[in-house]
Amino acid sequence: MANHKDDPQSYPALGRWLMFVDNPRNVDRICYALYGLCAFLVALDFFYYKKVYTAVEKIPGFYAIYGFVMCALLVICAKAMRKVLMRDETYYAPYDVESEEFPEHDLDRESHDV
């Protein structure tokens, strides 16, 4: 018998509406639509007058390029920071709850003998 949580009709309205994302083909459609929207907005940058304060702002698509480069640099810096800030797996081990000894009678072990 199916679980109540597995029935899409029991989901809230927004959950039912977002069920289309379960299909990978629909996710690809969303990505392509976003790519198209980005390309359209960059192309639109060629067709209107901008009041600029610096000369570099006159370059069409400058803010799109700037945003992409800064996002990429943010990811690269985060990877570098990970190497500096990351601790080894046993850094908190002496004080971790998992390192405590448990009384044998509280472990609720089950036998799986066949």
C-alpha positions as CSV (number, residue, x, y, z in Angstrom):
1,M,0.0,0.0,0.0
2,A,1.3,3.5,-0.9
3,N,2.3,5.8,1.9
4,H,0.2,8.9,2.4
5,K,3.3,11.1,1.8
6,D,3.9,9.4,-1.6
7,D,0.5,10.6,-2.9
8,P,1.0,13.8,-4.9
9,Q,-2.6,14.8,-4.2
10,S,-1.8,15.1,-0.5
11,Y,0.9,17.7,-1.2
12,P,0.2,21.4,-0.7
13,A,-0.8,23.4,-3.8
14,L,2.7,24.8,-4.3
15,G,4.2,21.3,-4.0
16,R,1.9,19.9,-6.6
17,W,2.6,22.8,-8.9
18,L,6.4,22.2,-8.6
19,M,6.1,18.5,-9.4
20,F,7.0,19.2,-13.0
21,V,10.7,19.7,-11.9
22,D,10.9,15.9,-11.2
23,N,11.2,15.3,-14.9
24,P,14.8,16.0,-16.1
25,R,13.6,17.2,-19.5
26,N,11.7,20.0,-17.7
27,V,14.8,21.0,-15.8
28,D,16.6,21.2,-19.1
29,R,13.8,23.4,-20.5
30,I,14.2,25.8,-17.5
31,C,17.9,26.0,-17.9
32,Y,17.6,26.8,-21.7
33,A,14.9,29.4,-20.9
34,L,17.3,31.1,-18.4
35,Y,20.2,30.9,-21.0
36,G,17.9,32.5,-23.5
37,L,16.8,35.2,-21.1
38,C,20.4,36.0,-20.3
39,A,21.4,36.2,-23.9
40,F,18.3,38.5,-24.6
41,L,19.3,40.8,-21.8
42,V,22.9,41.1,-23.0
43,A,21.7,41.7,-26.6
44,L,19.3,44.4,-25.3
45,D,22.3,46.2,-23.8
46,F,23.3,47.2,-27.3
47,F,20.1,49.1,-28.1
48,Y,19.6,51.7,-25.4
49,Y,21.5,54.8,-24.2
50,K,23.3,54.5,-20.8
51,K,24.3,57.4,-18.7
52,V,27.7,56.1,-17.5
53,Y,30.1,57.4,-14.9
54,T,33.2,55.5,-16.0
55,A,34.5,54.6,-19.5
56,V,34.4,50.9,-18.9
57,E,30.6,51.0,-18.4
58,K,30.2,51.9,-22.1
59,I,31.2,48.4,-23.1
60,P,28.0,46.5,-24.1
61,G,27.4,43.6,-21.7
62,F,30.0,44.9,-19.2
63,Y,27.8,44.1,-16.2
64,A,27.1,40.6,-17.4
65,I,30.8,39.9,-17.9
66,Y,31.7,41.5,-14.6
67,G,29.1,39.5,-12.8
68,F,30.3,36.2,-14.3
69,V,33.9,36.9,-13.6
70,M,33.2,37.9,-10.0
71,C,31.1,34.8,-9.4
72,A,33.9,32.6,-10.8
73,L,36.5,34.3,-8.6
74,L,34.2,33.9,-5.6
75,V,34.1,30.1,-6.2
76,I,37.9,29.9,-6.8
77,C,38.5,31.9,-3.6
78,A,36.2,29.7,-1.6
79,K,38.1,26.6,-2.8
80,A,41.3,28.2,-1.7
81,M,39.9,29.1,1.7
82,R,38.6,25.6,2.1
83,K,42.2,24.3,2.1
84,V,43.2,26.9,4.8
85,L,40.2,26.5,7.0
86,M,39.4,22.9,6.7
87,R,40.0,20.7,9.8
88,D,40.8,17.0,9.7
89,E,38.1,14.5,10.4
90,T,39.1,13.9,14.0
91,Y,39.5,17.5,15.0
92,Y,36.5,17.5,17.4
93,A,36.7,13.8,18.2
94,P,37.7,14.0,21.9
95,Y,34.7,16.2,22.7
96,D,32.2,14.7,20.2
97,V,29.1,12.9,21.5
98,E,29.8,10.0,19.1
99,S,33.1,9.4,20.9
100,E,31.3,8.6,24.2
101,E,30.9,5.0,25.4
102,F,27.3,3.9,25.5
103,P,26.0,1.4,28.1
104,E,25.5,-2.0,26.4
105,H,21.9,-2.3,27.7
106,D,20.9,1.0,26.0
107,L,22.1,0.1,22.5
108,D,19.0,-1.9,21.4
109,R,20.9,-4.3,19.3
110,E,18.8,-6.7,17.2
111,S,19.8,-10.0,15.9
112,H,19.4,-10.8,12.2
113,D,20.0,-14.5,12.4
114,V,18.1,-16.4,9.7
